[in-house]
Amino acid sequence: MNKLNLIHDYYDYCDVLHQKWFDKTIKYENNFEEIFQVDYSPEPYFVLKNGSNPLFMLLTNPGAGMEFQKHENFEKSDYKTFARTLGEIYTSEQFKKDGGANAHRRLIKSIAWSDYLGYNSIVNIETIPFHSPTLNKSKALDIIGKSWILSRYQEVLRNFLFDKPILIVAACGSKNSITLNTIKYSKWLMYQAEIANINIENLKFKELTKKNGKVSSAMLYDNEKYIVLMMGSNNLPSIENI
């Protein structure tokens, strides 16, 4: 693992992380394999749309692993090429038909949002690069504090995102209108905001949609840092509806 300690460039780090996963030389901490599917390829990032002025969309983790991501289906490690393939797969009609309709919809909407915000490219980046069918965020925060693998990855990620334009998308409850406190009361969102170098107190608030008298989606932003919250769904509102 020493080589990972010496790498500071995010993309280089992801290449080496994937190589070590492929070589099966990563030593996972206690309980790590109970939460994450380590037999499936790590997925730290993928390019959704190429361009010279990218928006970086910070997600949670890649979700359940798929058959093509299993270790046995890799002949070698080449994460840069694999990341390009992921973008093509996730935006395909086949992925949509195979059960990825919600994810497909969110990805297509995120491309429209990057255009809306003034960017010509979008790169999806995961807070945690390992797959899991579901993720209890409280358990995730707990294991991050105990896991060298995750804490080192996020240290490199934090430095990479420091001055980058970032979009965080999150679902929230429907009991109360969305406000700044929606972020403050979420330990996970506060953690993501810290990784993204977002000063919560500087955020401006823009109502996007209302339902039954409540703000049901909103964008909070400061310079080129954006958080979009939507009641009930980890998705983005359609641009034409805001």
GROMACS elastic network, one bead per residue, 0.5 to 0.9 nm:
[ bonds ]
;  ai    aj funct       b0    kb
    1     4     6  0.55885   500
    1     5     6  0.70504   500
    1    20     6  0.83039   500
    1    25     6  0.79027   500
    1    26     6  0.69514   500
    1    27     6  0.81667   500
    1   149     6  0.88182   500
    2     5     6  0.51880   500
    2     6     6  0.68518   500
    3     6     6  0.52653   500
    3     7     6  0.66980   500
    3    16     6  0.80830   500
    4     7     6  0.54015   500
    4     8     6  0.83238   500
    4    13     6  0.65993   500
    4    16     6  0.70802   500
    4    17     6  0.73044   500
    4   152     6  0.80680   500
    4   153     6  0.86798   500
    5     8     6  0.79371   500
    5   152     6  0.75594   500
    7    10     6  0.79682   500
    7    12     6  0.70293   500
    7    13     6  0.58058   500
    7    16     6  0.87336   500
    7   156     6  0.82547   500
    8    11     6  0.89087   500
    8    12     6  0.77388   500
    8    13     6  0.67890   500
    8   155     6  0.88906   500
    8   156     6  0.58822   500
    8   159     6  0.83340   500
    8   160     6  0.86275   500
    9    12     6  0.53828   500
    9    13     6  0.60074   500
    9    14     6  0.87355   500
    9   156     6  0.70763   500
    9   157     6  0.87957   500
    9   159     6  0.88197   500
    9   160     6  0.74106   500
   10    13     6  0.50226   500
   10    14     6  0.62838   500
   10    15     6  0.87672   500
   10   153     6  0.84919   500
   10   156     6  0.58628   500
   10   157     6  0.61675   500
   10   159     6  0.83497   500
   10   160     6  0.61810   500
   11    14     6  0.51400   500
   11    15     6  0.63748   500
   11    16     6  0.88560   500
   11    45     6  0.88500   500
   11    80     6  0.82440   500
   12    15     6  0.50830   500
   12    16     6  0.63800   500
   12    17     6  0.86068   500
   13    16     6  0.52422   500
   13    17     6  0.60545   500
   13    18     6  0.85823   500
   13   153     6  0.79221   500
   13   156     6  0.77787   500
   14    18     6  0.61004   500
   14    19     6  0.85094   500
   14    42     6  0.88049   500
   14    43     6  0.86079   500
   14    44     6  0.66597   500
   14    45     6  0.83130   500
   14    79     6  0.73064   500
   14    80     6  0.86539   500
   14   153     6  0.84447   500
   15    18     6  0.52988   500
   15    19     6  0.62205   500
   15    20     6  0.87626   500
   15    77     6  0.80396   500
   15    78     6  0.69994   500
   15    79     6  0.54807   500
   15    80     6  0.70715   500
   16    20     6  0.61184   500
   16    21     6  0.84833   500
   16    77     6  0.89753   500
   16    79     6  0.86687   500
   17    20     6  0.52187   500
   17    21     6  0.62058   500
   17    22     6  0.86464   500
   17    26     6  0.83293   500
   17    42     6  0.80317   500
   17   153     6  0.88541   500
   18    22     6  0.60947   500
   18    23     6  0.85370   500
   18    41     6  0.72785   500
   18    42     6  0.64597   500
   18    43     6  0.84288   500
   18    77     6  0.64626   500
   18    78     6  0.77188   500
   18    79     6  0.63900   500
   19    22     6  0.50131   500
   19    23     6  0.60981   500
   19    24     6  0.84393   500
   19    25     6  0.88026   500
   19    76     6  0.81954   500
   19    77     6  0.52687   500
   19    78     6  0.75101   500
   19    79     6  0.79918   500
   20    24     6  0.58825   500
   20    25     6  0.52657   500
   20    26     6  0.58571   500
   20    77     6  0.87002   500
   21    25     6  0.63805   500
   21    26     6  0.59691   500
   21    38     6  0.82330   500
   21    39     6  0.87504   500
   21    41     6  0.73480   500
   21    42     6  0.76017   500
   21    71     6  0.85981   500
   21    77     6  0.85806   500
   22    25     6  0.78866   500
   22    41     6  0.79350   500
   22    71     6  0.69361   500
   22    74     6  0.78524   500
   22    75     6  0.89717   500
   22    76     6  0.72010   500
   22    77     6  0.60980   500
   23    26     6  0.80793   500
   23    77     6  0.84921   500
   24    27     6  0.82105   500
   26   149     6  0.84439   500
   27   149     6  0.85616   500
   28    31     6  0.82850   500
   28    32     6  0.60352   500
   28    33     6  0.71898   500
   28    38     6  0.88748   500
   28   147     6  0.81199   500
   28   148     6  0.88314   500
   28   149     6  0.75131   500
   29    32     6  0.55309   500
   29    33     6  0.80646   500
   29   143     6  0.89715   500
   29   146     6  0.80170   500
   29   147     6  0.62307   500
   29   148     6  0.79522   500
   29   149     6  0.81967   500
   30    33     6  0.76063   500
   30    34     6  0.85118   500
   30   146     6  0.89888   500
   30   147     6  0.85939   500
   31    34     6  0.50994   500
   31    35     6  0.67345   500
   31    36     6  0.88529   500
   31   143     6  0.81105   500
   32    35     6  0.55383   500
   32    36     6  0.60999   500
   32    37     6  0.88166   500
   32    38     6  0.85444   500
   32   143     6  0.74843   500
   32   147     6  0.80416   500
   33    36     6  0.51069   500
   33    37     6  0.63491   500
   33    38     6  0.63648   500
   34    37     6  0.78471   500
   35   131     6  0.87266   500
   35   132     6  0.66000   500
   35   133     6  0.89739   500
   35   134     6  0.86139   500
   35   135     6  0.75396   500
   35   136     6  0.87993   500
   35   139     6  0.85541   500
   35   140     6  0.82561   500
   36    39     6  0.88565   500
   36   130     6  0.60362   500
   36   131     6  0.55701   500
   36   133     6  0.82898   500
   36   135     6  0.86177   500
   37    40     6  0.58454   500
   37    41     6  0.85850   500
   37    42     6  0.89758   500
   37    64     6  0.78346   500
   37    65     6  0.70551   500
   37   130     6  0.67683   500
   37   131     6  0.52852   500
   37   132     6  0.56175   500
   37   133     6  0.82594   500
   38    41     6  0.71101   500
   38    42     6  0.75811   500
   38    71     6  0.88002   500
   38   130     6  0.68626   500
   38   131     6  0.72444   500
   38   132     6  0.88771   500
   39    42     6  0.89178   500
   39    65     6  0.86014   500
   39    69     6  0.83798   500
   39    70     6  0.58941   500
   39    71     6  0.56634   500
   39    72     6  0.85186   500
   40    43     6  0.89222   500
   40    64     6  0.89808   500
   40    65     6  0.58099   500
   40    66     6  0.76266   500
   40    67     6  0.83621   500
   40    68     6  0.86412   500
   40    69     6  0.51843   500
   40    71     6  0.56844   500
   40    72     6  0.89478   500
   40   130     6  0.78822   500
   40   131     6  0.69102   500
   41    65     6  0.79196   500
   41    69     6  0.53288   500
   41    70     6  0.62792   500
   41    71     6  0.63890   500
   41    74     6  0.88597   500
   41   129     6  0.89144   500
   41   130     6  0.74512   500
   41   131     6  0.78619   500
   42    62     6  0.83086   500
   42    69     6  0.85558   500
   42   128     6  0.89787   500
   42   129     6  0.53072   500
   42   131     6  0.68548   500
   43    46     6  0.75482   500
   43    61     6  0.81239   500
   43    62     6  0.64840   500
   43    79     6  0.86509   500
   43    83     6  0.77953   500
   43    86     6  0.89670   500
   43   125     6  0.84678   500
   43   126     6  0.73403   500
   43   128     6  0.85278   500
   43   130     6  0.62982   500
   43   131     6  0.76216   500
   44    61     6  0.81848   500
   44    62     6  0.81485   500
   44    83     6  0.87484   500
   44   124     6  0.83685   500
   44   125     6  0.58554   500
   44   126     6  0.52006   500
   44   127     6  0.77050   500
   44   128     6  0.71108   500
   44   130     6  0.75961   500
   45    83     6  0.66521   500
   45   123     6  0.69535   500
   45   124     6  0.53823   500
   45   126     6  0.60682   500
   45   129     6  0.77391   500
   46    80     6  0.83939   500
   46    82     6  0.82464   500
   46    84     6  0.62687   500
   46    85     6  0.83021   500
   46    86     6  0.62977   500
   46    87     6  0.59990   500
   46   123     6  0.59090   500
   46   124     6  0.54523   500
   46   125     6  0.68258   500
   47    50     6  0.65353   500
   47    83     6  0.65110   500
   47    84     6  0.60309   500
   47    85     6  0.89087   500
   47    86     6  0.78806   500
   47    87     6  0.57196   500
   47    88     6  0.89564   500
   47   121     6  0.81898   500
   47   122     6  0.64278   500
   47   124     6  0.62706   500
   47   125     6  0.87934   500
   48    84     6  0.79929   500
   48    86     6  0.82551   500
   48    88     6  0.76980   500
   48    90     6  0.84913   500
   48    91     6  0.80407   500
   48   107     6  0.77803   500
   48   111     6  0.76572   500
   48   121     6  0.75012   500
   48   122     6  0.55636   500
   48   123     6  0.55243   500
   48   124     6  0.66606   500
   49    54     6  0.84377   500
   49    87     6  0.76826   500
   49   111     6  0.72242   500
   49   120     6  0.77466   500
   49   122     6  0.51930   500
   49   123     6  0.69392   500
   50    53     6  0.87632   500
   50    54     6  0.77519   500
   50   120     6  0.74591   500
   50   122     6  0.68639   500
   50   123     6  0.81320   500
   51    54     6  0.63463   500
   51   119     6  0.83073   500
   51   120     6  0.53246   500
   51   122     6  0.77773   500
   52   119     6  0.84911   500
   52   120     6  0.67431   500
   52   121     6  0.67062   500
   53   118     6  0.86482   500
   53   119     6  0.54951   500
   53   120     6  0.55178   500
   53   121     6  0.57957   500
   53   122     6  0.82805   500
   54   114     6  0.81452   500
   54   119     6  0.58150   500
   54   120     6  0.61581   500
   54   122     6  0.50026   500
   54   123     6  0.66406   500
   54   164     6  0.86927   500
   54   165     6  0.76521   500
   55   114     6  0.63241   500
   55   117     6  0.87273   500
   55   118     6  0.88648   500
   55   119     6  0.60975   500
   55   120     6  0.78974   500
   55   121     6  0.61041   500
   55   123     6  0.63089   500
   55   124     6  0.85853   500
   55   164     6  0.76545   500
   55   165     6  0.54077   500
   55   166     6  0.58616   500
   55   167     6  0.70844   500
   55   224     6  0.89013   500
   56   121     6  0.85796   500
   56   122     6  0.57962   500
   56   124     6  0.59182   500
   56   125     6  0.66768   500
   56   161     6  0.82450   500
   56   164     6  0.72200   500
   56   165     6  0.61218   500
   56   167     6  0.61585   500
   56   168     6  0.86428   500
   57   110     6  0.82541   500
   57   122     6  0.70013   500
   57   123     6  0.60931   500
   57   125     6  0.58940   500
   57   126     6  0.83221   500
   57   165     6  0.86081   500
   57   166     6  0.56678   500
   57   168     6  0.58793   500
   57   169     6  0.77923   500
   58   123     6  0.86591   500
   58   124     6  0.62435   500
   58   126     6  0.58120   500
   58   127     6  0.65755   500
   58   166     6  0.67628   500
   58   167     6  0.60950   500
   58   168     6  0.51306   500
   58   169     6  0.74987   500
   58   192     6  0.79388   500
   58   196     6  0.80269   500
   59    62     6  0.80524   500
   59   124     6  0.69794   500
   59   125     6  0.59644   500
   59   127     6  0.59681   500
   59   128     6  0.83113   500
   59   167     6  0.87868   500
   59   168     6  0.66203   500
   59   169     6  0.71044   500
   59   170     6  0.84472   500
   59   192     6  0.88300   500
   60    63     6  0.85262   500
   60   125     6  0.84239   500
   60   126     6  0.54574   500
   60   127     6  0.50635   500
   60   128     6  0.61460   500
   60   129     6  0.84211   500
   60   135     6  0.88129   500
   60   137     6  0.89923   500
   60   192     6  0.85727   500
   61   125     6  0.85616   500
   61   126     6  0.51115   500
   61   127     6  0.60349   500
   61   129     6  0.57271   500
   61   130     6  0.63449   500
   61   131     6  0.63603   500
   61   132     6  0.75689   500
   61   135     6  0.82208   500
   62    65     6  0.76171   500
   62   126     6  0.68686   500
   62   128     6  0.78020   500
   62   129     6  0.66514   500
   62   130     6  0.64823   500
   62   131     6  0.50797   500
   62   132     6  0.71071   500
   62   133     6  0.87667   500
   63   130     6  0.81294   500
   63   131     6  0.50908   500
   63   133     6  0.52239   500
   63   134     6  0.65869   500
   63   135     6  0.79903   500
   64   131     6  0.54677   500
   64   134     6  0.72185   500
   65    68     6  0.84356   500
   65    69     6  0.63452   500
   65    70     6  0.74568   500
   65   130     6  0.88801   500
   65   131     6  0.56400   500
   65   132     6  0.68687   500
   65   133     6  0.72858   500
   66    69     6  0.54069   500
   66    70     6  0.69880   500
   67    70     6  0.56082   500
   67    73     6  0.80927   500
   68    71     6  0.85067   500
   68    72     6  0.88548   500
   68    73     6  0.61979   500
   68    74     6  0.83584   500
   69    72     6  0.84417   500
   69    73     6  0.68492   500
   69    74     6  0.78223   500
   70    73     6  0.55742   500
   70    74     6  0.73396   500
   71    74     6  0.56174   500
   71    75     6  0.87145   500
   72    75     6  0.78215   500
   74    77     6  0.71227   500
   77    82     6  0.85286   500
   78    81     6  0.57328   500
   78    82     6  0.62951   500
   78    83     6  0.87813   500
   79    83     6  0.58792   500
   79    84     6  0.86060   500
   80    83     6  0.51925   500
   80    84     6  0.66212   500
   80    85     6  0.88942   500
   81    84     6  0.53035   500
   81    85     6  0.64360   500
   81    86     6  0.88452   500
   82    86     6  0.62200   500
   82    87     6  0.89129   500
   83    86     6  0.50905   500
   83    87     6  0.66433   500
   84    87     6  0.54054   500
   84    88     6  0.67013   500
   84    89     6  0.89306   500
   85    88     6  0.51946   500
   85    89     6  0.62054   500
   85    90     6  0.86675   500
   86    89     6  0.50627   500
   86    90     6  0.59955   500
   86    91     6  0.85398   500
   87    90     6  0.54017   500
   87    91     6  0.63250   500
   87    92     6  0.86488   500
   88    91     6  0.55602   500
   88    92     6  0.62326   500
   89    92     6  0.52268   500
   89    93     6  0.85054   500
   89    94     6  0.78276   500
   89    95     6  0.63509   500
   90    93     6  0.84319   500
   90    94     6  0.86204   500
   90    95     6  0.58747   500
   90    96     6  0.78197   500
   90   100     6  0.79261   500
   90   103     6  0.78255   500
   90   104     6  0.62656   500
   90   107     6  0.78391   500
   91    94     6  0.85583   500
   91    95     6  0.70694   500
   91    96     6  0.77749   500
   91   103     6  0.89528   500
   91   104     6  0.59113   500
   91   105     6  0.87052   500
   91   107     6  0.70830   500
   91   108     6  0.71457   500
   92    95     6  0.54276   500
   92    96     6  0.66543   500
   92    97     6  0.89118   500
   92   104     6  0.79370   500
   93    96     6  0.50081   500
   93    97     6  0.62176   500
   93    98     6  0.86238   500
   93   101     6  0.89204   500
   93   104     6  0.84888   500
   94    97     6  0.50233   500
   94    98     6  0.60533   500
   94    99     6  0.89040   500
   94   100     6  0.87175   500
   95    98     6  0.50564   500
   95    99     6  0.67242   500
   95   100     6  0.54825   500
   95   101     6  0.74002   500
   95   104     6  0.74169   500
   96    99     6  0.57672   500
   96   102     6  0.78983   500
   96   103     6  0.79971   500
   96   104     6  0.59131   500
   96   105     6  0.83798   500
   97   100     6  0.67620   500
   97   101     6  0.68032   500
   98   101     6  0.78774   500
   99   102     6  0.80945   500
   99   103     6  0.89121   500
  100   103     6  0.53635   500
  100   104     6  0.58492   500
  100   105     6  0.85015   500
  101   104     6  0.50054   500
  101   105     6  0.60556   500
  101   106     6  0.86406   500
  102   105     6  0.51401   500
  102   106     6  0.62853   500
  102   107     6  0.86858   500
  102   235     6  0.82466   500
  103   106     6  0.51273   500
  103   107     6  0.61790   500
  103   108     6  0.86758   500
  103   235     6  0.84325   500
  104   107     6  0.51763   500
  104   108     6  0.62279   500
  104   109     6  0.85865   500
  105   108     6  0.52793   500
  105   109     6  0.61595   500
  105   110     6  0.85820   500
  105   235     6  0.81172   500
  105   236     6  0.89354   500
  106   109     6  0.50990   500
  106   110     6  0.60579   500
  106   111     6  0.88124   500
  106   234     6  0.81121   500
  106   235     6  0.54305   500
  106   236     6  0.63786   500
  107   111     6  0.65127   500
  107   112     6  0.89241   500
  107   235     6  0.88252   500
  108   111     6  0.53440   500
  108   112     6  0.67343   500
  108   113     6  0.88692   500
  109   112     6  0.50896   500
  109   113     6  0.61876   500
  109   114     6  0.87218   500
  109   235     6  0.82678   500
  109   236     6  0.64584   500
  109   237     6  0.78034   500
  109   238     6  0.66949   500
  109   239     6  0.79777   500
  110   114     6  0.61210   500
  110   115     6  0.86127   500
  110   122     6  0.79066   500
  110   235     6  0.87784   500
  110   236     6  0.71044   500
  111   114     6  0.51898   500
  111   115     6  0.64574   500
  111   116     6  0.86876   500
  111   120     6  0.86667   500
  111   121     6  0.77202   500
  111   122     6  0.66751   500
  112   115     6  0.51783   500
  112   116     6  0.61689   500
  112   117     6  0.87376   500
  112   238     6  0.83994   500
  112   239     6  0.71752   500
  113   117     6  0.61018   500
  113   118     6  0.85531   500
  113   119     6  0.86785   500
  113   236     6  0.82713   500
  113   238     6  0.84551   500
  113   239     6  0.69342   500
  114   117     6  0.51832   500
  114   118     6  0.62974   500
  114   119     6  0.51733   500
  114   120     6  0.67660   500
  114   121     6  0.69149   500
  114   122     6  0.64821   500
  114   167     6  0.87752   500
  115   118     6  0.51372   500
  115   119     6  0.52140   500
  115   120     6  0.59728   500
  115   121     6  0.79403   500
  116   119     6  0.75172   500
  116   239     6  0.76555   500
  117   224     6  0.89898   500
  119   122     6  0.75570   500
  125   128     6  0.87826   500
  125   129     6  0.82913   500
  125   157     6  0.89905   500
  126   129     6  0.54261   500
  126   130     6  0.85540   500
  127   150     6  0.89548   500
  127   153     6  0.87948   500
  127   154     6  0.70814   500
  127   157     6  0.81355   500
  127   192     6  0.73868   500
  127   195     6  0.84160   500
  128   131     6  0.82519   500
  128   140     6  0.87507   500
  128   144     6  0.89303   500
  128   150     6  0.69135   500
  128   153     6  0.82227   500
  128   154     6  0.78964   500
  129   150     6  0.83114   500
  129   153     6  0.85193   500
  131   134     6  0.87532   500
  132   135     6  0.62985   500
  135   138     6  0.87238   500
  135   139     6  0.78825   500
  135   140     6  0.70643   500
  136   139     6  0.53827   500
  136   140     6  0.61460   500
  136   141     6  0.88028   500
  137   141     6  0.60916   500
  137   142     6  0.84665   500
  137   187     6  0.86105   500
  137   188     6  0.65138   500
  138   141     6  0.52335   500
  138   142     6  0.62791   500
  138   143     6  0.87882   500
  138   187     6  0.81028   500
  138   188     6  0.76744   500
  139   143     6  0.61822   500
  139   144     6  0.85270   500
  140   143     6  0.52589   500
  140   144     6  0.60788   500
  140   145     6  0.87443   500
  140   188     6  0.89326   500
  141   144     6  0.51103   500
  141   145     6  0.65112   500
  141   187     6  0.84846   500
  141   188     6  0.73981   500
  141   191     6  0.84653   500
  142   145     6  0.54261   500
  142   146     6  0.68146   500
  142   147     6  0.88867   500
  143   147     6  0.57636   500
  143   150     6  0.82606   500
  144   147     6  0.51696   500
  144   148     6  0.77691   500
  144   149     6  0.83688   500
  144   150     6  0.56529   500
  144   151     6  0.58438   500
  145   148     6  0.81207   500
  145   150     6  0.83222   500
  145   151     6  0.69109   500
  146   150     6  0.85516   500
  146   151     6  0.80190   500
  147   150     6  0.54808   500
  147   151     6  0.60679   500
  147   152     6  0.83871   500
  148   151     6  0.51415   500
  148   152     6  0.57288   500
  148   153     6  0.82528   500
  149   152     6  0.55807   500
  149   153     6  0.62763   500
  149   154     6  0.87673   500
  150   153     6  0.50937   500
  150   154     6  0.61045   500
  150   155     6  0.85359   500
  151   154     6  0.51283   500
  151   155     6  0.61081   500
  151   156     6  0.88057   500
  152   155     6  0.50156   500
  152   156     6  0.64728   500
  152   157     6  0.85998   500
  153   156     6  0.53628   500
  153   157     6  0.61534   500
  153   158     6  0.86067   500
  154   158     6  0.57724   500
  154   159     6  0.84543   500
  154   195     6  0.74156   500
  155   158     6  0.51569   500
  155   159     6  0.64318   500
  155   160     6  0.86902   500
  155   195     6  0.82613   500
  156   159     6  0.53502   500
  156   160     6  0.62570   500
  156   161     6  0.87997   500
  157   161     6  0.61373   500
  157   162     6  0.85514   500
  157   195     6  0.74240   500
  157   196     6  0.85906   500
  158   161     6  0.52909   500
  158   162     6  0.60918   500
  158   194     6  0.81232   500
  158   196     6  0.63342   500
  158   197     6  0.74840   500
  159   162     6  0.52799   500
  159   163     6  0.84157   500
  159   195     6  0.82972   500
  159   196     6  0.88595   500
  159   197     6  0.89863   500
  160   163     6  0.75259   500
  160   164     6  0.74736   500
  160   196     6  0.89881   500
  161   165     6  0.77546   500
  161   166     6  0.76125   500
  161   195     6  0.74388   500
  161   196     6  0.56936   500
  161   197     6  0.72554   500
  162   165     6  0.88035   500
  162   195     6  0.79315   500
  162   196     6  0.62804   500
  162   197     6  0.55225   500
  162   198     6  0.88013   500
  163   166     6  0.89566   500
  163   196     6  0.85985   500
  163   197     6  0.78152   500
  163   224     6  0.87453   500
  164   196     6  0.82264   500
  164   224     6  0.75121   500
  164   225     6  0.79898   500
  165   196     6  0.89140   500
  165   223     6  0.83426   500
  165   225     6  0.55034   500
  165   226     6  0.78937   500
  166   196     6  0.69486   500
  166   224     6  0.65570   500
  166   226     6  0.59668   500
  166   227     6  0.81936   500
  167   196     6  0.89733   500
  167   224     6  0.84571   500
  167   225     6  0.62992   500
  167   227     6  0.56803   500
  167   228     6  0.73677   500
  168   189     6  0.86746   500
  168   192     6  0.79933   500
  168   193     6  0.82234   500
  168   196     6  0.87348   500
  168   225     6  0.83765   500
  168   226     6  0.62522   500
  168   228     6  0.62059   500
  168   229     6  0.83853   500
  169   226     6  0.85464   500
  169   227     6  0.59209   500
  169   229     6  0.60020   500
  169   230     6  0.79689   500
  169   234     6  0.66487   500
  169   235     6  0.67592   500
  169   236     6  0.71158   500
  170   189     6  0.80044   500
  170   227     6  0.78093   500
  170   228     6  0.65078   500
  170   229     6  0.51142   500
  170   230     6  0.65153   500
  170   231     6  0.86406   500
  170   233     6  0.75915   500
  170   234     6  0.50467   500
  170   235     6  0.70258   500
  170   236     6  0.86110   500
  171   228     6  0.86841   500
  171   229     6  0.57862   500
  171   230     6  0.50653   500
  171   231     6  0.55838   500
  171   232     6  0.55075   500
  171   235     6  0.70270   500
  172   178     6  0.80135   500
  172   182     6  0.74982   500
  172   229     6  0.65900   500
  172   230     6  0.60256   500
  172   232     6  0.56769   500
  172   233     6  0.73090   500
  172   234     6  0.79986   500
  173   176     6  0.72407   500
  173   177     6  0.88281   500
  173   178     6  0.85811   500
  173   182     6  0.87893   500
  173   230     6  0.84263   500
  173   231     6  0.55104   500
  173   232     6  0.58119   500
  173   233     6  0.89730   500
  174   177     6  0.71591   500
  174   178     6  0.83439   500
  174   214     6  0.84479   500
  174   216     6  0.73617   500
  174   230     6  0.89159   500
  174   231     6  0.53828   500
  174   232     6  0.64669   500
  175   214     6  0.88781   500
  176   179     6  0.86392   500
  176   182     6  0.89366   500
  176   214     6  0.69213   500
  176   215     6  0.81581   500
  176   216     6  0.88222   500
  177   182     6  0.86014   500
  177   210     6  0.86591   500
  177   213     6  0.83170   500
  177   216     6  0.64425   500
  177   217     6  0.86485   500
  177   231     6  0.88178   500
  178   181     6  0.77346   500
  178   182     6  0.59487   500
  178   183     6  0.88779   500
  178   207     6  0.85929   500
  178   214     6  0.76202   500
  178   215     6  0.54974   500
  178   216     6  0.64147   500
  178   217     6  0.68514   500
  178   218     6  0.68228   500
  178   229     6  0.74717   500
  178   230     6  0.80926   500
  178   231     6  0.79638   500
  179   182     6  0.54168   500
  179   183     6  0.76901   500
  179   205     6  0.77923   500
  179   215     6  0.81575   500
  179   218     6  0.80628   500
  179   220     6  0.88685   500
  180   183     6  0.56532   500
  180   184     6  0.66218   500
  180   185     6  0.89384   500
  180   200     6  0.80306   500
  180   201     6  0.87035   500
  180   203     6  0.80287   500
  180   204     6  0.88250   500
  180   205     6  0.75558   500
  180   220     6  0.76888   500
  181   185     6  0.58374   500
  181   186     6  0.84293   500
  182   185     6  0.55274   500
  182   186     6  0.66410   500
  182   189     6  0.89037   500
  182   229     6  0.85619   500
  183   186     6  0.53001   500
  183   187     6  0.79937   500
  183   188     6  0.86218   500
  183   189     6  0.57975   500
  183   190     6  0.63915   500
  183   193     6  0.89427   500
  183   200     6  0.82512   500
  183   229     6  0.87790   500
  184   187     6  0.72860   500
  184   189     6  0.76199   500
  184   190     6  0.63473   500
  184   200     6  0.80259   500
  185   188     6  0.89971   500
  185   189     6  0.83956   500
  185   190     6  0.81148   500
  186   189     6  0.53302   500
  186   190     6  0.61866   500
  186   191     6  0.85575   500
  187   190     6  0.51231   500
  187   191     6  0.61105   500
  187   192     6  0.87061   500
  188   191     6  0.50211   500
  188   192     6  0.62466   500
  188   193     6  0.85796   500
  189   192     6  0.50054   500
  189   193     6  0.60036   500
  189   194     6  0.85304   500
  190   193     6  0.50198   500
  190   194     6  0.62352   500
  190   195     6  0.87670   500
  190   200     6  0.82065   500
  191   194     6  0.51548   500
  191   195     6  0.64207   500
  191   196     6  0.87223   500
  192   195     6  0.50712   500
  192   196     6  0.61589   500
  192   197     6  0.86132   500
  192   198     6  0.86033   500
  193   196     6  0.50003   500
  193   197     6  0.60984   500
  193   198     6  0.50122   500
  193   199     6  0.74187   500
  193   200     6  0.74777   500
  193   227     6  0.85888   500
  194   197     6  0.50692   500
  194   198     6  0.59267   500
  194   199     6  0.76172   500
  194   200     6  0.88449   500
  195   198     6  0.77287   500
  196   225     6  0.78369   500
  197   225     6  0.82740   500
  198   201     6  0.88061   500
  198   202     6  0.81920   500
  198   203     6  0.81950   500
  198   221     6  0.87872   500
  198   222     6  0.76770   500
  198   225     6  0.65150   500
  198   226     6  0.85090   500
  199   202     6  0.55765   500
  199   203     6  0.70037   500
  199   222     6  0.80304   500
  200   203     6  0.54850   500
  200   220     6  0.89896   500
  200   221     6  0.89699   500
  200   222     6  0.86808   500
  201   204     6  0.86209   500
  202   221     6  0.80644   500
  202   222     6  0.62382   500
  203   220     6  0.56264   500
  203   222     6  0.50222   500
  203   223     6  0.87836   500
  203   225     6  0.87210   500
  203   226     6  0.85718   500
  204   219     6  0.82093   500
  204   220     6  0.53624   500
  204   221     6  0.52580   500
  204   222     6  0.62505   500
  205   218     6  0.71726   500
  205   219     6  0.61091   500
  205   221     6  0.67711   500
  206   218     6  0.56569   500
  206   219     6  0.51403   500
  206   220     6  0.61506   500
  206   221     6  0.81499   500
  207   210     6  0.78193   500
  207   215     6  0.65577   500
  207   216     6  0.82990   500
  207   217     6  0.65800   500
  207   219     6  0.65138   500
  207   220     6  0.86382   500
  207   242     6  0.85103   500
  208   215     6  0.75541   500
  208   216     6  0.76355   500
  208   217     6  0.53004   500
  208   219     6  0.68187   500
  208   237     6  0.79130   500
  208   241     6  0.80353   500
  208   242     6  0.51379   500
  209   214     6  0.85512   500
  209   215     6  0.60054   500
  209   216     6  0.55547   500
  209   217     6  0.51801   500
  209   218     6  0.69112   500
  209   230     6  0.89543   500
  209   237     6  0.80656   500
  209   241     6  0.75323   500
  209   242     6  0.62698   500
  210   213     6  0.61484   500
  210   214     6  0.53229   500
  210   217     6  0.69331   500
  211   214     6  0.53043   500
  211   215     6  0.64953   500
  211   216     6  0.58435   500
  212   215     6  0.84958   500
  212   216     6  0.87721   500
  213   216     6  0.87821   500
  215   218     6  0.70236   500
  215   230     6  0.89430   500
  215   231     6  0.86302   500
  216   229     6  0.80939   500
  216   230     6  0.58860   500
  216   231     6  0.53059   500
  216   232     6  0.87939   500
  217   228     6  0.72217   500
  217   229     6  0.54537   500
  217   231     6  0.62656   500
  217   236     6  0.83995   500
  217   237     6  0.72720   500
  218   227     6  0.82367   500
  218   228     6  0.57381   500
  218   229     6  0.54660   500
  218   230     6  0.67307   500
  219   226     6  0.67568   500
  219   227     6  0.56282   500
  219   229     6  0.64739   500
  220   225     6  0.84067   500
  220   226     6  0.58297   500
  220   227     6  0.51480   500
  220   228     6  0.64136   500
  220   229     6  0.82229   500
  221   224     6  0.71877   500
  221   225     6  0.55288   500
  221   227     6  0.62419   500
  221   228     6  0.85756   500
  222   225     6  0.53158   500
  222   226     6  0.67093   500
  223   226     6  0.80991   500
  228   235     6  0.87505   500
  228   236     6  0.72311   500
  228   237     6  0.89359   500
  229   233     6  0.88177   500
  229   234     6  0.80249   500
  229   235     6  0.82680   500
  229   236     6  0.79106   500
  230   233     6  0.60448   500
  230   234     6  0.67862   500
  230   235     6  0.67504   500
  230   236     6  0.69100   500
  230   237     6  0.75070   500
  231   234     6  0.80845   500
  232   235     6  0.87964   500
  233   236     6  0.82160   500
  236   239     6  0.85033   500
  237   240     6  0.84770   500
  237   241     6  0.69271   500
  237   242     6  0.73614   500
  238   241     6  0.53968   500
  238   242     6  0.70329   500
  239   242     6  0.56129   500
